[in-house]
């Protein structure tokens, strides 16, 4: 698949981006370059590589779960733009899709 200006415009619409003609041209070049690299990788023979292979040692790094006191409500809400008692108050966002 080769990217076209129409494809770039479609992707920009899906991402809700308003691109200038210069930005569209730049995105066309960059997306085409990315696709070229992906196509090159698609040609690599990986039949001998197990699906769970990793180049890194697999180990979990976990900390001890220690109960600690919570922050005071006033400290948590001190920079809140709007609050209702001891809670953050946010604007309702209701949108039919």
Secondary structure, DSSP 8 states (H G I E B T S, - for coil): ----HHHHHHHHHHTT----HHHHHHHHHHHHHHHHHHHHHHTS--TTS-TT--SS----------------HHHHHTT-SSEETTEE---------
